[in-house]
Amino acid sequence: MTDQSSLSTPVWQRIALGFAIAALLIFCLAPIFWQFLTSVKVNADIETTPNIYFPSRYTLSHYVELFARRPFWNYLFNSGFISIVSTLLCLAIGTPAAYSLTRQPVPGKNIILGVILIVTLFPYILLFLGLLEIARVFGLGNNYLALIVPYTAINLPLTILVMRSFFQQLPQDLEDAAKIDGYSTGQMLLQILLPLTLPALVTTGILTFIFAWNEFLFALTFMTQEALKTIPVATAQLSGASQFDTPYGPIAAATVVGTIPLVVLVLFFQRKIVQGLTAGAVKG
């Protein structure tokens, strides 16, 4: 059956919509495409004025140079390890906390939720001086914990709020039936409720992972050893043959390499992400 609403839409509106979508895609993807082109240009084309947007010569030497001159595999490992551990900690701590604040009779629940909401809105950059002093007192400089602990603490409130909203949508009858069948609270949470909230876990986990992967200021301050630096810091500190030389090619290559894991992660979990973002939007 033909959609009558699409037939009634004027042709010029559909054309205008197509142009608008194309313009939005170009606006969003053009910087990424430009970085990729820069990463495969030869140095002569990068330094040419006016710019050569679509070069006739391509090279992978910037990627080779990136891994040959710097321990870039170490940077990838550092970013991945810190991001994965902080994400798992957020989910492991935030999910039970969200369930307790949803179903359990927690004293001062509304006050706790209010504090969590305030912390979520609080600019994390204002925590910098306090975290710097804590890292100095406990000797956490050049230690993975110096980044894992702050990243977990910063993302934990968001994890609790998102997971709580999903637990609120689950029917209470499901939990009552599980308790009648002899499930403890922990068993019910792990075996019944968590599989139902998998889209929320994936969405929250990816948001936490992206924040930890891209964070710059804490990583710049707390990780000064070359072997412990993360992708954003290492990319920002790439240098050329002299102090007046800016290695645009290797920087663009580092940007592409640092972006690929995030793109792969989002594409792999895209269906769960869409479910997590749209769950509860339509009822019935």
C-alpha positions in Angstrom: 0.0 0.0 0.0 1.4 3.4 -1.0 2.0 5.9 1.7 -0.5 8.7 1.0 1.4 11.2 3.2 4.6 10.9 1.0 2.5 11.4 -2.2 0.9 14.5 -0.7 4.3 16.1 0.1 5.3 18.7 -2.6 8.3 17.8 -4.7 10.1 20.9 -3.7 9.9 20.0 0.0 11.4 16.6 -0.7 14.2 18.1 -2.7 14.8 20.7 0.0 14.9 18.0 2.6 17.4 16.0 0.6 19.7 19.0 0.2 19.4 19.8 3.9 20.4 16.2 4.8 23.3 16.3 2.3 24.5 19.6 3.7 24.3 18.3 7.3 26.3 15.2 6.3 29.0 17.3 4.5 29.2 19.6 7.5 29.7 16.7 10.0 31.9 14.5 7.8 34.1 17.1 6.0 36.6 17.6 8.9 37.0 13.8 9.2 37.5 13.4 5.5 40.0 16.3 5.5 42.0 14.7 8.3 42.1 11.4 6.4 43.2 13.1 3.1 45.9 15.0 5.0 47.2 11.8 6.5 47.8 10.2 3.1 49.1 13.4 1.3 52.8 13.8 0.6 54.5 16.7 2.5 54.8 18.8 -0.7 51.0 18.7 -1.2 50.3 19.4 2.5 52.5 22.5 2.5 51.3 23.9 -0.9 49.4 27.2 -1.0 46.6 27.3 -2.0 45.4 24.0 -0.5 45.3 20.9 -2.7 42.0 19.3 -1.6 42.2 16.2 -3.7 45.8 15.2 -4.3 47.0 13.1 -7.2 49.8 11.5 -5.0 49.2 9.4 -2.0 51.5 7.9 0.7 51.3 5.9 3.9 54.6 7.2 5.1 53.0 9.3 7.8 51.5 6.2 9.4 54.8 4.4 9.1 56.6 7.3 10.7 54.0 7.5 13.4 54.7 4.0 14.7 58.5 4.1 13.8 59.4 7.2 15.7 57.1 6.9 18.7 55.8 4.0 20.8 52.3 4.5 19.4 51.3 0.9 20.3 51.9 1.8 23.9 49.7 4.9 23.6 46.9 2.8 22.1 47.2 0.2 24.9 47.2 2.9 27.6 44.1 4.6 26.2 42.3 1.3 25.7 43.2 -0.2 29.2 42.3 3.0 31.1 39.0 3.4 29.1 37.9 -0.2 29.4 38.7 -0.5 33.2 37.0 2.8 34.0 34.0 1.8 31.9 33.6 -1.6 33.6 34.0 0.0 37.0 31.3 2.5 36.2 28.9 -0.2 35.1 29.8 -2.6 38.0 29.3 0.1 40.6 26.6 2.3 39.0 24.2 -0.5 38.0 23.6 -2.0 41.5 23.4 1.6 42.9 20.8 2.5 40.2 18.7 -0.6 41.1 18.9 0.2 44.8 17.8 3.8 44.2 14.9 2.5 42.1 13.5 -0.5 44.0 15.1 -0.6 47.5 13.9 1.5 50.5 17.0 3.7 50.7 16.9 6.4 53.4 17.2 9.9 51.9 16.7 8.6 48.3 15.5 11.9 46.9 18.4 13.8 48.5 20.9 11.2 47.1 19.4 11.6 43.6 19.5 15.3 43.9 23.2 15.2 44.8 23.9 12.8 41.9 22.1 15.2 39.4 24.1 18.2 40.7 27.4 16.2 40.4 26.4 15.3 36.8 26.0 19.0 35.9 29.1 20.0 37.7 32.0 21.0 35.4 34.6 18.3 35.9 37.4 20.7 35.1 36.8 22.4 38.5 37.9 19.1 40.2 41.4 19.4 38.7 43.2 21.1 41.5 41.7 18.8 44.1 42.6 15.7 42.1 46.1 17.0 41.6 46.6 17.3 45.3 45.2 13.8 45.9 47.5 12.3 43.3 50.4 14.1 44.9 49.6 12.9 48.4 49.0 9.3 47.4 51.9 9.2 44.9 49.6 8.3 42.0 51.6 10.3 39.4 52.4 8.1 36.3 50.0 5.4 37.5 47.0 4.1 35.7 44.9 4.7 38.9 45.5 8.4 38.5 43.2 8.4 35.5 41.0 5.3 36.2 39.7 6.7 39.5 38.8 10.2 38.3 37.2 8.9 35.1 35.1 6.4 37.1 34.0 9.1 39.5 33.1 11.6 36.8 31.0 9.1 34.8 29.4 7.3 37.7 26.6 9.8 38.3 25.6 9.6 34.6 25.7 5.8 34.7 23.4 5.8 37.8 20.8 8.2 36.3 20.7 6.4 32.9 20.4 2.9 34.4 17.8 4.1 37.0 15.6 5.3 34.2 15.7 1.9 32.6 15.0 0.0 35.8 11.9 2.3 36.3 10.5 1.0 33.0 10.7 -2.7 34.0 7.5 -4.1 35.5 7.5 -4.7 39.2 5.6 -8.0 38.6 8.7 -9.5 37.0 10.7 -9.0 40.1 8.0 -10.3 42.4 7.7 -13.5 40.3 11.5 -13.9 40.5 11.5 -13.6 44.3 8.7 -16.2 44.5 10.8 -18.5 42.5 13.6 -18.2 45.0 15.9 -15.7 43.4 18.0 -13.5 45.6 18.4 -9.8 44.8 21.8 -10.4 43.3 20.7 -13.3 41.2 17.6 -11.5 40.0 19.8 -8.5 39.0 22.4 -10.6 37.1 20.2 -13.2 35.5 16.9 -11.4 34.8 17.2 -7.7 34.9 20.6 -7.0 33.3 19.8 -8.9 30.1 16.7 -6.7 29.8 18.7 -3.5 30.2 21.5 -4.5 27.8 20.8 -1.6 25.5 21.2 0.8 28.4 24.4 -0.9 29.5 25.9 -0.6 26.0 24.9 3.0 25.6 26.2 4.1 29.0 29.3 2.1 28.6 30.1 3.6 25.2 29.6 7.1 26.4 31.9 6.4 29.4 34.5 4.8 27.1 34.5 7.7 24.6 34.9 10.2 27.5 37.9 8.3 28.9 39.4 7.7 25.5 39.3 11.4 24.5 40.0 13.1 27.9 43.1 15.3 27.6 43.8 17.5 30.7 44.0 14.9 33.4 46.0 12.6 31.1 48.4 15.4 30.3 49.0 16.3 33.9 49.1 12.9 35.6 51.0 10.9 33.0 54.4 12.5 32.2 56.3 9.3 31.3 56.5 8.7 27.6 55.5 5.1 27.9 52.3 5.9 29.9 50.8 8.7 27.7 47.4 8.3 26.1 46.4 8.9 22.5 45.2 12.6 22.8 48.3 13.6 24.7 50.7 11.8 22.4 49.0 13.3 19.3 49.2 16.9 20.7 52.9 16.5 21.5 54.0 15.2 18.1 56.9 17.3 17.0 58.7 17.8 13.7 62.4 17.7 12.7 62.8 21.2 14.3 60.9 23.5 16.6 59.5 25.4 13.6 58.3 22.3 11.8 54.7 21.2 12.4 54.2 17.5 11.3 50.7 17.9 9.9 50.9 14.5 8.2 51.8 12.4 11.3 49.3 14.5 13.4 46.5 13.7 10.9 47.6 10.0 10.9 47.5 9.9 14.7 44.0 11.5 14.7 42.8 8.8 12.2 44.3 6.0 14.2 42.9 7.3 17.4 39.4 7.6 15.9 39.2 4.2 14.3 38.6 2.3 17.6 35.7 4.6 18.5 34.1 4.2 15.0 34.5 0.4 15.1 33.0 0.3 18.6 30.0 2.4 17.6 29.3 0.5 14.4 29.5 -2.8 16.2 27.0 -1.8 18.9 24.9 0.6 16.8 21.7 -1.4 17.1 22.0 -1.6 20.9 22.9 2.1 21.0 19.7 3.0 19.1 17.6 0.8 21.3 19.2 2.4 24.4 18.6 6.0 23.2 15.0 5.4 22.0 13.8 3.1 24.8 10.9 4.6 26.6 10.4 7.2 24.0 7.2 5.6 22.7 4.8 3.7 25.0 2.1 1.2 24.0 
